[in-house]
Amino acid sequence: MTEKSVQKPFAAGRGDHSPLENLVRSALVRAGNFSPSRVDGEVMMLMIELANRVIEDVRQHPYWEGGDIDYFNDITEIRAIPDMIMIDGLTAHYFIQQGSEKAMVFLQLYQANMANILHERAYGNKSYQRSITDGGSNTAYCPPSTKKTTDTTTSKTSTATGGNPSSASSGSSSSSGSY
């Protein structure tokens, strides 16, 4: 499957992934704090650090099958991580770093999108099939040849204290017992 950059659709034929600089600009536009043409070097250095956090998130994800990924050292570098994961991750980590009220919403969006995208890349878009393997306490799930039946016998014991066997066996009429 060929992946095209979603950052610059007009330039999608030039490469599979966008450079970090373009992803940062998109994340900052989403955050609403900057004009993308006026981003200084300090913000870009911060975003390189946040992009490396996104790389760690992707490395640790159970659906990631792309192997080890190098950290970003420069904003012109490209990594083989889908653009949407990078943009969502940069935005979420930026909001967390800024202490924004939007941080938790964007973090949930980022984590859900990352799981969906990586799952689709790893397993495709197919339905799940499950089979019950526990032998079943529900007879509807258990084939007739493996049904287990148990016979239980219940006996009723009557006592002089109204059915409380512990006080009947003690033989005392003291009321100092615990409740």
C-alpha positions as a printed NumPy array, in Angstrom:
array([[  0.   ,   0.   ,   0.   ],
       [  1.377,   3.379,  -0.969],
       [  0.962,   6.082,   1.593],
       [  0.744,   9.628,   0.393],
       [  1.331,  12.697,   2.498],
       [ -1.843,  14.288,   3.79 ],
       [ -0.014,  17.438,   4.812],
       [  0.435,  18.783,   1.296],
       [ -1.998,  17.031,  -1.035],
       [ -0.659,  18.972,  -4.027],
       [  2.819,  17.569,  -3.308],
       [  1.706,  14.054,  -2.367],
       [  3.415,  12.45 ,  -5.337],
       [  6.836,  13.652,  -4.139],
       [  7.057,  11.451,  -1.068],
       [  5.236,   9.255,   1.393],
       [  5.723,  11.409,   4.504],
       [  6.083,  15.108,   5.224],
       [  9.112,  16.761,   6.828],
       [  8.793,  17.585,  10.511],
       [  8.66 ,  21.325,   9.791],
       [  5.414,  20.96 ,   7.826],
       [  3.902,  18.708,  10.498],
       [  4.816,  21.213,  13.214],
       [  3.165,  24.039,  11.337],
       [ -0.006,  22.005,  10.951],
       [ -0.019,  21.093,  14.658],
       [  0.455,  24.735,  15.667],
       [ -2.402,  25.814,  13.411],
       [ -4.602,  23.231,  15.134],
       [ -3.545,  24.634,  18.485],
       [ -4.596,  28.091,  17.309],
       [ -1.657,  29.849,  18.93 ],
       [  0.542,  30.743,  15.994],
       [  0.505,  31.964,  12.466],
       [  2.4  ,  29.161,  10.723],
       [  4.646,  31.684,   8.986],
       [  5.839,  33.164,  12.311],
       [  7.317,  30.233,  14.193],
       [ 10.66 ,  30.958,  15.859],
       [ 13.574,  28.631,  16.533],
       [ 12.708,  28.046,  20.196],
       [  9.274,  26.72 ,  19.293],
       [ 10.809,  24.471,  16.641],
       [ 13.302,  23.083,  19.18 ],
       [ 10.433,  22.34 ,  21.541],
       [  8.556,  20.62 ,  18.728],
       [ 11.565,  18.416,  17.924],
       [ 11.47 ,  17.236,  21.544],
       [  7.72 ,  16.627,  21.339],
       [  8.126,  14.793,  18.013],
       [ 10.614,  12.47 ,  19.691],
       [  7.968,  11.753,  22.339],
       [  5.578,  10.813,  19.541],
       [  8.251,   8.459,  18.186],
       [  8.457,   6.801,  21.618],
       [  4.657,   6.48 ,  21.724],
       [  4.672,   4.776,  18.325],
       [  7.597,   2.485,  19.243],
       [  5.742,   1.277,  22.34 ],
       [  2.399,   0.749,  20.615],
       [  1.43 ,  -2.932,  20.264],
       [  0.263,  -2.481,  16.658],
       [  3.505,  -0.887,  15.45 ],
       [  5.301,  -3.237,  13.09 ],
       [  7.686,  -0.775,  11.475],
       [ 10.728,  -1.556,  13.611],
       [ 12.99 ,   0.953,  15.315],
       [ 12.708,   4.621,  14.386],
       [ 15.458,   7.19 ,  14.811],
       [ 14.799,  10.381,  16.72 ],
       [ 14.464,  13.723,  14.966],
       [ 17.546,  15.935,  15.077],
       [ 16.414,  18.574,  12.593],
       [ 13.089,  19.954,  11.384],
       [ 13.817,  19.   ,   7.77 ],
       [ 13.955,  15.267,   8.559],
       [ 11.278,  12.748,   7.64 ],
       [ 10.279,   9.617,   9.551],
       [  8.187,   6.663,   8.393],
       [  5.287,   7.471,  10.695],
       [  1.913,   8.394,   9.177],
       [  1.429,  12.156,   9.045],
       [ -1.879,  12.074,  10.918],
       [ -0.271,  10.31 ,  13.877],
       [  2.545,  12.879,  13.946],
       [  0.175,  15.866,  13.695],
       [ -2.186,  14.518,  16.359],
       [  0.721,  13.595,  18.621],
       [  2.463,  16.936,  18.269],
       [ -0.789,  18.763,  18.992],
       [ -1.614,  16.636,  22.046],
       [  1.896,  16.858,  23.505],
       [  1.984,  20.602,  22.841],
       [ -1.295,  21.106,  24.718],
       [  0.006,  18.995,  27.621],
       [  3.22 ,  21.026,  27.73 ],
       [  1.232,  24.281,  27.716],
       [ -1.146,  23.083,  30.45 ],
       [ -4.148,  23.643,  28.214],
       [ -7.669,  22.584,  29.12 ],
       [ -7.832,  20.981,  25.67 ],
       [ -4.981,  18.572,  26.478],
       [ -7.055,  15.58 ,  27.561],
       [ -9.412,  15.792,  24.588],
       [ -6.537,  15.952,  22.12 ],
       [ -4.642,  13.194,  23.952],
       [ -7.653,  10.882,  23.651],
       [ -8.066,  11.804,  19.991],
       [ -4.364,  11.151,  19.363],
       [ -4.357,   7.779,  21.114],
       [ -7.553,   6.608,  19.411],
       [ -6.374,   7.689,  15.962],
       [ -2.956,   6.107,  16.494],
       [ -4.536,   2.795,  17.507],
       [ -6.937,   2.874,  14.555],
       [ -4.303,   3.791,  11.967],
       [ -1.688,   1.32 ,  13.21 ],
       [ -4.259,  -1.474,  13.575],
       [ -5.474,  -0.914,  10.026],
       [ -1.876,  -0.971,   8.742],
       [ -1.063,  -4.146,  10.661],
       [ -4.23 ,  -6.201,  10.155],
       [ -6.242,  -4.486,   7.444],
       [ -9.897,  -3.621,   7.542],
       [-11.532,  -6.958,   8.269],
       [-14.084,  -8.181,  10.738],
       [-13.236,  -9.932,  13.967],
       [-14.168, -13.542,  14.586],
       [-14.253, -14.945,  18.074],
       [-14.693, -18.452,  19.356],
       [-15.518, -19.511,  22.894],
       [-12.789, -21.74 ,  24.301],
       [-13.571, -22.059,  27.999],
       [-15.634, -25.263,  27.801],
       [-18.583, -23.208,  28.744],
       [-20.789, -22.77 ,  31.718],
       [-23.446, -21.684,  29.249],
       [-24.746, -24.822,  27.547],
       [-25.608, -22.865,  24.414],
       [-21.884, -22.455,  23.723],
       [-20.832, -25.97 ,  24.654],
       [-21.209, -28.878,  22.178],
       [-23.271, -31.833,  23.513],
       [-20.286, -34.204,  23.614],
       [-18.424, -32.044,  26.129],
       [-21.316, -31.161,  28.424],
       [-20.52 , -31.731,  32.056],
       [-23.295, -32.481,  34.459],
       [-23.008, -32.404,  38.184],
       [-25.478, -33.714,  40.685],
       [-25.847, -31.779,  43.875],
       [-27.707, -32.902,  46.932],
       [-29.124, -30.397,  49.326],
       [-30.117, -31.282,  52.845],
       [-32.104, -29.079,  55.13 ],
       [-31.09 , -28.863,  58.789],
       [-33.469, -27.51 ,  61.342],
       [-32.307, -26.225,  64.674],
       [-33.919, -25.073,  67.833],
       [-32.744, -21.482,  67.347],
       [-34.722, -20.788,  64.229],
       [-32.272, -22.019,  61.633],
       [-29.022, -20.468,  62.864],
       [-26.66 , -23.456,  63.135],
       [-23.819, -21.521,  64.79 ],
       [-25.844, -20.532,  67.838],
       [-27.478, -23.963,  68.08 ],
       [-24.154, -25.749,  68.29 ],
       [-22.736, -23.456,  70.967],
       [-25.293, -24.505,  73.545],
       [-25.204, -21.172,  75.345],
       [-27.921, -18.608,  75.65 ],
       [-25.577, -15.686,  76.114],
       [-26.293, -12.569,  74.104],
       [-22.723, -11.305,  74.14 ],
       [-21.868, -12.69 ,  70.677],
       [-20.692, -10.577,  67.789],
       [-22.926,  -9.535,  64.961]])
